[in-house]
């Protein structure tokens, strides 16, 4: 499937007649012009999802559209790419980021363009994120001459591998994606928010997310003689119940630390006390300082819960991502950009989430903000992310493009004091 780019879009990067004021005033018409091609592109990517670090076709498709539009880009190691628009040595640079990868989940949406690859699907909306950033690059390329003349720049970061630990954000940062960047923005689909609205929040908007694995080993035996064993199943049960409870008394409750077990396994028979058992779970936290310090506390609490039973304890705490903490000035630029391009009614409050997002590594390096892009059709069914039947309202693509363009130009032209 070929992305249809109009002659005006193809001339985007070389048309000196388009000013920033003209772009903003005519953004609605431009988005309407680009929208059919963007929707076709999104459906193509949706039908061909790729897992983390395997986004070769997706990267190639983005590169093809950029090349057809005359927009230069730089490929990253493995997958993903960067687009730099404006001055080569700017006095101020804004970055926009989208993630490319899909989930290891079989799609059940029933869409005519559903995933053609069994066991892989865009059930988190990253195909929409990618398409929105591509549209923003096409739009912003129209004012590249003025950006260059003013000493300003925008960088578009097409990032691979958000859905895995360690995520792709750290790798692209190591490759210089944030070099010279003053502020960075990202959008994430929100199927609970109606299309046409964008959710904003100052402060933590997502949580730190870690993996925790606890393995116990001990002498097993017959269930009629638990006193001759180390009753490993009972010990594991105490770990599973006591550690989350103890956390609530050892950590400031304002940090919102949640340890939730996803898998508990021990034994194969009702009358046999096993020799090994395992509990797997996630630890989530809204406080970056608590997240930085929680590892030793988890070790202490697990060992304390298991100590009365004499079992051997192995704790594997895998740090995942820190919380995304939205910078107040960055959110203000988002709000101003949305108001200028979509209207003040498009701005919506949004709650904190205990979900993890590796965009957080970027906001640890430079100020930034993550916004939630409404994808729910008004009056339509409700969905959740990571569900195999997820369906998004594709009008969100144009909303996302306007949000990115408005936020980028607002942050460049009216920087925070």
VOGU-656610 format. One record per atom (N, C-alpha, C): z, y, x. Coordinates in steps of 0.001 Angstrom, whole numbers, plus 500000, padded with zeros to 6 digits. Each point is the difference from the previous one (the first is absolute). Last residue first. Layout:
ZYX
...
This chain:
530884530785509965
500571500861501040
500811499205501004
495715497848497369
501425500294499766
500528500883501128
494770500272498709
500971499103500642
501412500436499728
495190500853497934
501315500609499744
501062499094500630
495462498888500619
499847501436499769
501333500711499772
499690495168500726
499328500696501099
500045501512499840
501754497144496626
500825499874501206
499378500702501187
497571499864495958
501204500796499806
500878499967501264
496174497272499861
499644501405500165
501213500903499814
500613495344499359
499565500266501374
499711501481500203
501072498478495630
501163499976500889
499609500351501422
496538499599496774
500861501147499735
501180500065500942
497127496258500239
499301501213500440
500900501219499803
501659495845498439
499890500024501460
499353501297500489
500210499323495331
501342500138500571
499942500114501513
496013499092497626
500430501390499806
501368500254500612
498425495571500046
499175500834500875
500434501458499888
502023496953497046
500468499843501376
499221500849500976
498630499838495517
501283500697500090
500523499946501432
496159497513499001
499715501428500052
501257500831500112
500578495379499449
499322500261501273
499712501495500148
501852498063495994
500971500386501015
499333500334501328
497755498177496177
500025501462500019
501004500514501029
499497495322498914
499225500525501129
499849501511499976
503935496541498357
499049500899499350
499248500737501111
502148495016500690
500238501436500135
498929500766499233
502520494805500109
498785500758499705
500346501480500103
502304494730501262
500005501461500099
498614500577499710
501883495264500121
499197500552498910
499914501523500038
502578497239503132
498606499562500081
499113500562498904
504304502495502329
499765499057498922
498539499600500010
502210503359502801
500118498635500517
499931498963498872
501220504723498183
499327499693501253
500308498571500424
499977501194494804
500833500272501157
499181499682501234
499003501493494452
499865499061501109
501064500323501036
498537501006494355
500742500330501218
499817498899501034
496489501672495837
501067499087500432
500660500470501283
497852503856496976
499565498682500434
501163499136500446
500067504734498628
499954499088498876
499590498588500351
498645503423503574
500894500378498893
499818499079498791
499145498374505029
499223500561498901
500938500359498855
501313499758505347
500172499376498674
499131500707498966
500810501053504816
498833499153499725
500074499326498636
502211504280503544
500027499300498731
498713499218499740
502415501322504716
498778500288499250
499996499190498710
503816502022503757
499623498867499161
498862500415499080
501629501704505226
499966500304498569
499549498767499242
502244501535505113
499297498981499229
500082500392498533
500505502902504950
500422499677498640
499078498944499418
501850502659505077
498970499503499103
500556499711498627
500932501570505753
500337500201498581
498858499494499114
500436497523504600
499680501371499590
500451500172498549
501234496016502268
499413500724501125
499721501464499671
501695496867496822
501016500081501061
499476500790501192
497213499002496310
500909501112499683
501200500050500925
496874496477500531
499324501276500243
500920501171499709
501474495629499097
499933500201501447
499330501332500326
500183498568495484
501270500540500491
500000500203501515
496589497804497427
499743501424500208
501257500675500559
499911495436498464
500016500306501435
499464501380500336
502887497810495773
498673500585500235
499941500445501456
503299497129495839
499752500469501361
498560500474500161
503607499827495501
498869499393500683
499817500598501384
503183501382496583
500483499160501094
498881499194500644
499934505055497456
499664498582499874
500610499254501171
500595505041497017
500015499231501243
499655498550499704
498049503570496536
501278499479500500
499862499396501390
497232504281497670
499890498557500220
501301499475500598
497366504505497095
501088499490500847
499846498499500164
495651503119499216
501043499259499294
501128499663500964
495113503227499247
501143499655500844
501069499322499152
495988501854498112
499726498733500684
501173499532500851
499726504237497608
500423498880499149
499741498650500652
498624504212501967
501427499728500181
500463498806499188
494895500345501781
500856500663499037
501443499574500148
495989498867502760
500127499189498790
500801500683498900
499028502044504360
498799499197499729
500045499253498677
503579502912501703
498752500746500177
498782499205499562
504332497994499959
499946501068499006
498671500742500068
500893496760503288
499753499367498696
499866501067498916
501181501476504298
498636499494499983
499637499364498670
504434501487500699
499086501136499914
498547499547499919
503301496705500677
500141500595498675
499019501156499815
500263498009504261
499404499089499024
500022500610498605
502240502304503345
498550500134500159
499255499073499046
504660499660500108
499617501296499438
498500500229500121
501900496217502048
499925499824498544
499583501306499336
500771500158504575
498802499207499733
499823499771498505
503898502135501480
498850500889500137
498695499259499726
504037497491499972
499971500964498899
498786500916500076
500079494883501824
500376501318500481
499817501025498880
500910494542499595
499054501086499765
500578501344500424
500764494756501501
500794501168499620
499051501189499894
499918494273500151
499177501208500017
500872501142499490
502162495608502487
499629500658498747
499011501134500239
499813495912503436
501034500932499554
499617500591498644
498506494972501677
499594501407500010
501188500868499595
500696495286501834
498668500202499450
499541501431500116
503560496192502547
499817501371499515
498561500201499550
502961495472500259
498729500566500438
499828501385499397
504010496158501134
499768501246499258
498746500657500561
502661495046500081
498793500673500492
499731501202499101
504213496274501307
499571501123499173
498796500654500666
503200495179500017
498904500717500660
499505501070499040
504522496353500758
499320501066499260
498915500627500870
503405495265499240
499273500833500954
499130500977499207
504692498029497972
498574499729500180
499428500895501093
504658499681497966
499700499423501298
498537499704500249
502668502133496227
499445498668499811
499567499340501310
501787504625499314
501003499019499561
499487498559499951
496996503803501275
501003499551500974
500982498964499472
496273502614497730
499813498578500320
501125499439500863
499864504637498651
499933499202498775
499930498510500300
499871503108503604
501324499989499370
500005499134498743
495913500714502283
500886499120500763
501392499926499367
496939502988498069
499543498616499825
500922499037500738
500785504631500525
500348499539498653
499569498558499755
498918502186504181
501447499860499815
500337499376498653
495480501089500928
500462498882500835
501489499734499762
498184503779497968
499530498780499344
500450498767500782
500858504189501925
500871499758498846
499581498736499253
497357501554503677
501280499392500416
500936499707498832
495837502242498878
499823498674500606
501300499343500436
499286504619498167
500475498931499134
499927498608500627
498742504830501408
501248499398500490
500392498707499296
496073502819499007
499996499866501452
501200499202500507
499689501129495405
499017498975500364
499993499764501509
502599503511498309
500612498703499701
499061498875500396
498303504302500374
501043499794500995
500712498667499777
496661501411496893
499416499626501290
501071499728501047
500227499380494577
500545500878501036
499497499542501368
499167497692495780
499384501324499900
500414500948501122
499370494301499467
500960501092500195
499264501332499935
499824494002499685
499342501271499726
501044501115500001
498922494467501406
501021501050500031
499274501328499836
498817494464498742
499631501319500509
501198500928499929
499444494252500575
500082501138499099
499511501275500638
501223494185500379
499066501047500397
500092501143498997
502877495281501851
499870501043498982
499101501099500561
501395494379501072
499422501296500354
500001500916498786
502170494964502465
499683500815498831
499500501358500439
501690494506501786
499396501317500231
499760500701498669
502009495670500252
500382500493501321
499450501391500280
501419497665494992
498988500082501054
500574500524501317
502043496963495842
500227501318500578
499073500133501202
499445496759495556
499963500120501460
500253501450500399
499343498114495460
501209499402500561
500041500039501524
496328501743497253
501217500494499356
501265499486500668
495289500832502690
500558499050499036
501327500529499476
497328502265503330
498933499335499249
500539499078498908
501494504762503453
500159498670499445
498829499496499184
500323505126500646
500919499105500709
500021498664499274
497963505556499717
499606498593500082
501028499213500808
498269505037497534
501197499302500491
499685498517499974
497430505232499462
499879498549500144
501291499446500578
499590504625498883
498803499521499328
499819498498500070
504175504105500204
499448498748500525
498789499562499177
502328504989501169
499604499101498907
499330498772500607
502955504823501178
499610498716500588
499743499041498842
500427505655500627
499864498845499097
499523498790500798
502134505464500343
499605498809500746
499972498815499043
500780505307499695
499288499045499137
499451498837500831
502711504141501099
498870499512500793
499157498983499236
504129501916498405
498901500956499844
498771499585500797
504219497650500237
499180499634498838
498850500963499744
502265498665504793
500070501098499033
499101499686498810
501869495891502707
498973501028500168
500187501058498916
502706496067500235
499961500390501409
498994501115500275
500779497737495732
501278500596500381
500036500472501447
496221497792497959
500288501098499085
501310500698500330
498605496090502365
499201501170500364
500356501203499140
501853495759498987
500673500678501111
499244501253500435
498073497220496676
501202500667499486
500716500772501095
496231497344501182
499614501194499224
501205500758499455
501010495995502317
499441501029500877
499498501204499208
501821495995497826
500982500899500612
499370501135500799
497412496427497748
500730500843499045
500884501049500671
497375496890502583
499075500617499048
500732500937499044
502492497390503107
499213501022500697
499147500773498997
502343496328498360
500908501097500305
499271501131500729
497640496035499121
500241500736498762
500931501184500230
499219497030503544
498822500826499762
500180500836498732
503328496881501024
500018501092500978
498823500944499777
500171496071497464
501021500941499552
500064501207500936
497163496542501249
499490500638498786
500985501026499464
501214497258503768
499064501075500316
499483500713498752
503968496822501552
499549500443498669
499064501201500089
502014497057503459
500207501451500049
499460500663498729
502232494903500388
498780500724500399
500358501470500225
503115496795498362
499552499406501257
498707500649500504
501988501208495845
500970500373501032
499654499393501353
497525499053495931
499651501283500605
500947500401501116
498790495609497238
500929500263501096
499676501335500689
497480498179496308
501333499537499617
501038500298501066
495274500914500511
500674501015499195
501377499547499507
497640498407504714
500019499650498581
500768501063499211
497758501596504590
500646498757499599
499944499804498503
499132503563504842
499805499650498599
500743498726499649
500492504113503864
500072498569499750
499878499737498504
497645504446501891
501316499397500046
499933498509499736
497259505295500179
499931498595500417
501418499449500075
496780504543497907
501275499346500280
499759498548500386
497205505110499582
499928498543500105
501378499461500380
497315504745497964
501266499399500424
499837498486499993
496885504898499880
499995498532499941
501324499493500554
497330504857498125
501216499368500516
499906498491499784
496747504943500151
500150498594499650
501291499462500629
498737505300498374
500116499021501079
500009498589499424
499065505602498736
499841498629499509
499961499051501188
501214505482498096
499836499090501126
499931498585499448
498507503583496470
501155499495500744
499593499339501310
497866504320496840
500006498543500120
501157499591500903
499818504413498934
499209499575498843
499782498495500017
503378504260502257
499564498592500013
499246499636498717
499795505113500703
500987499064500523
499504498576499958
497955503316496474
500488500399501317
501079499016500440
495639499363496470
501444499948500204
500323500458501415
495673499182495889
500516500616501228
501514499889500045
495168497946497284
501442500046500116
500453500531501349
495529500633496598
500367499646501373
501498500196500145
495858499337495824
501256500553500480
500307499467501403
496190498679497434
499965501452499895
501252500666500504
500236495054498035
498925500574500796
499907501499499720
504732497549499335
498703500150499350
498988500667500920
504095496767501538
499762501423499798
498588500187499449
501730495779501404
500909500417498924
499807501469499644
497692497625503607
499509499559498688
500943500291498852
498815502081505013
501175499756499175
499534499611498597
497998500603505540
499809499758498575
501336499721499308
499673503023504420
500126498592499622
499855499871498497
498936503651504565
500135499731498572
500203498511499789
500796503871504314
499462498730499496
500219499953498495
500174503643504763
500151499683498587
499425498626499685
501953503554504363
499187498869499576
500325499662498548
500354504166504232
500536499443498762
499044498907499525
499367502027504267
501164500775499587
500658499447498748
496847497944504370
500132500129498541
501293500734499664
498262498517504468
499607501335499555
500107500225498511
500029495078501184
499982500987501078
499506501344499462
500416495643497667
500804501165499637
500053501049501101
497523495876500473
499628500497498676
500774501244499594
499894496973504185
499838501445499969
499690500594498648
501101495335501488
498629500354500372
499710501488499831
504188498103498743
499850499735501435
498612500374500494
500805500210495409
500738501076500671
499876499842501514
498267496632497333
499105501153500012
500696501217500612
502507495980499588
498862499795500907
499093501225500034
503673499871496979
500466500123501380
498846499874500986
499110499318495406
500281501404500306
500435500176501450
499107495706497756
498956500624500804
500275501438500364
504034496325499126
498856500578499312
499042500706500937
503237495595501109
500027501464499956
498727500551499380
500964497291497226
500916500455501052
499499499451501324
497095501220495208
500635499017500877
500998500682500923
496848502140496768
500766499005499251
500749498984500868
496863503659501355
501263500558499499
500934498930499460
495267500168502601
501217499172500108
501287500677499560
495811503178501512
500081498591499608
501448499536499834
497667505134499410
500929499133500723
499959498550499517
497382504952500249
499790498769499236
500741498885500738
500188505590500018
500435498774500674
499814498826499049
498271505419500889
500106498931499007
500273498688500725
500636505574501137
499732498650500505
500228498999498860
498925505656500785
500534498936499156
499628498671500634
500481505625501672
499397498664500008
500714499090499010
499076505604502149
500761499046499194
499300498647499980
498674504603501748
500856499248500904
500881498993499299
496440502989498220
501392500456499869
500944499270500954
495375498874499775
500054501425500315
501423500531499952
499183495531498692
499808500170501446
500121501459500388
500125498982495449
501201499491500663
499906500216501505
496220500992497469
501035501026499869
501310499549500639
496407496961499986
499641501170500804
501083501076499915
500368496068497325
500338499772501406
499687501229500850
499649498896495078
500562501242500534
500359499849501475
498107496395497468
499190501143499573
500522501319500573
502234495761500512
498924500206500967
499138501199499639
503461498379497140
500460500919501039
498926500246501061
499127496870496474
500182501349499468
500355500990501100
499577495419501093
498698500527499590
500120501431499497
503977497722501038
499245500289501219
498635500590499666
502682498503496446
500549501221500582
499246500384501270
498907495911497932
499540501137499215
500499501321500540
501598496091502005
498572500155500294
499433501187499224
504389498763499088
499898500666501299
498549500191500406
500830497637496016
500443501388499863
499859500735501331
499178495375499954
498924500740499346
500351501474499852
503272497032501712
498879500121500937
498899500863499419
503639498907497208
500415500919501063
498840500265500965
499341496739496679
499980501353499443
500382501016501068
500315495517501125
498582500324499843
499834501397499422
504300498115500361
499528500585501247
498499500298499972
503228498012496548
499250501233499852
499485500614501273
502414495731498905
500897501121500287
499265501331499961
498067495521499514
500999500104498941
501009501101500264
495334497916501777
500566501346500135
500962500234498849
498756495017502247
499653501011498998
500657501335500333
499164494250501344
500124501341500571
499604501008498923
499777495181499344
501243500178500733
500195501357500628
495020498547498958
501213499369499453
501216500264500887
495617503091499354
500584499164501042
501315499408499498
497275503249497700
499119498833500147
500544499030501039
502291503958496576
499867499433501334
499119498758499992
499041503298496012
501216499404500564
499701499381501357
497245502553496588
499931500166501451
501271499478500664
499483499876495273
498712499486500477
499827500123501510
504909499327497701
499008501054500208
498678499407500479
504397497780499082
498876499831499087
498930501058500148
504427499012502377
499788501202499199
498915499820498955
502459497272503717
499810499523498633
499784501191499064
500109498382505755
499869500986498932
499780499334498646
502699498307504562
498806499729499204
499950500939498802
502309500826504976
500311499741498597
498704499791499238
501712501930504703
499664498572499849
500371499509498605
498519505243501194
501125499069499953
499525498552499906
497546504630502379
500300499384498713
501174499038500147
498330504727502983
500119498548499848
500381499575498590
499349504651502077
498789499254499687
500220498581499499
502450505388500074
500102498647500542
498873499130499427
500619505643501080
499840498942498994
500097498650500686
501044505783500977
499998498575500362
499797499096498790
499516505372502414
500027499274498730
499847498520500325
501457504913502848
499473498636499933
500184499433498588
499609505130502757
500585499217498927
499360498621500010
500626504390503707
499253498826499525
500815499269498937
499492504996503127
500742499237498998
499117498865499491
498530502724503487
501352500562500005
500878499278498983
495679497568502478
500449500897498932
501379500588500267
495767497636502379
501330500368500520
500633500992499028
495922498205498738
500376498934500918
501381500243500592
498308501740495034
500068500370501410
500453498829500861
498029498474495381
500481501313500401
500037500172501498
500541495177497756
499188501083499459
500601501326500440
500211494307501065
500508501326500340
499007501046499523
501405494483499086
499001501048499809
500666501330500329
500877494304501056
500454501382499846
498805500909499782
501201494300499171
499301501068500714
500622501354499690
500354493934499534
500416501354499686
499234501033500805
500992494981501933
499433500532498764
500569501389499740
499874497911504724
500077499025498917
499303500515498765
501291503813503021
500004498624500503
500166499039498829
497755504537498665
501248499607500634
499888498582500538
496074504027499101
500581498723499582
501268499725500792
497602504751498500
500420499222501161
500630498713499505
496176503969497980
501270499270499886
500259499257501303
496551504060497193
500367499213501174
501356499328499789
496133501523496337
501368500284500422
500365499080501162
495933500278496972
499962500780501227
501363500378500530
498630497123496154
500328501393499690
499984500890501236
499239495359500385
498955500485499099
500217501466499645
503293497792502560
498785500209500788
498876500557499135
504025498776497881
500185501173500845
498736500309500793
500051496071497442
499979501179499133
500136501278500829
500375495901502283
498633500178499484
499899501256499136
504258498637501619
499168500572501060
498576500255499524
502973497739497129
500396501400500140
499097500689501021
499399495423499534
499503500705498818
500379501485500055
501675497144503389
498550500184500123
499438500778498825
504530498735499896
499780501037501006
498515500301500155
501136496433497202
500434501265499413
499769501148500964
499222495628501526
498956500434499060
500363501352499393
503211498078502863
498758500305500728
498923500523499066
505143498797499903
499237500903499135
498681500435500638
504063497127501287
498703499341499788
499035500900499230
504713500926501039
499338499816501299
498648499293499873
502782499512495672
500390500852501116
499362499556501307
497340498447495691
501417500029500368
500227500880501226
496044500528496141
500265499405501310
501469500189500361
496103500108495464
501263500381500646
500199499272501318
496113500971496439
499987499380501321
501270500387500767
499085501608495592
499426498656499892
500020499248501319
501444504517499774
500898499180499195
499506498560499916
497296503251502094
501138499638500842
500954499086499237
496424501675497551
499486499136501066
501136499535500902
500951503153496690
499782498685499403
499457499000501031
500604504525501297
501288499351499756
499807498601499433
496161502664500565
500554499587501289
501308499253499795
498032501929496242
499213498852500453
500528499471501324
501927503908498382
500401498864499168
499228498744500410
498826504007502104
501322499567500429
500476498800499187
495935502080498815
499880499280501260
501327499487500495
499969502677496091
499297498725499782
499857499170501275
502116504403500353
500756498942499330
499215498711499754
498634504492501936
500285498878500891
500537498773499260
499052504052497637
498774499581500676
500228498752500843
503680502079497925
499170499359498984
498693499489500598
502808502518502766
500602498691499742
499182499247498957
498706504398500856
499694499134501132
500570498605499790
500992503326496837
498599499606499910
499622499059501137
504327501814500038
499842499128498846
498579499508499871
501076503208503327
500417498634500335
499820499049498825
499054504952500865
499021499049499483
500391498556500202
502749503658501418
499581500404498660
499019499002499391
501512499303504457
501107499891499067
499566500343498577
496847500512503466
500339498593499826
501100499850498960
498761504324501288
498976499383499153
500308498534499751
502789502334502951
500183500511498643
498994499369499047
499561499010504552
501174499341499446
500250500472498568
494971500244501549
501261500518500520
501152499232499367
494448499218500985
501148499651499174
501271500514500663
495708500400502066
500107500920498881
501232499730499147
498271497471503916
500910501079500327
500234500951498825
498632494693500806
499695501089499080
500954501159500231
499903495417502042
499173500990500689
499664501194499122
502544495947498755
500594500423501261
499198501096500689
498571498090495709
501348500575499948
500447500581501322
495840497781498170
499980501205500825
501382500602500186
499285496191497288
499522499634501325
500001501198500933
501070500624495486
501098499337500708
499569499612501396
496791501872497172
500989501018500361
501170499383500743
496623497174498317
499514500767501141
500997501064500419
502058495712497667
498983500988499654
499566500769501235
501819494870499704
500417501322500449
498896500991499710
501744494732498705
498976500994499720
500530501375500367
501045494798501760
500625501220499507
498908501037499820
499204494606499724
499857501190500832
500697501184499342
500317494278500072
500000501190499146
500000501233500886
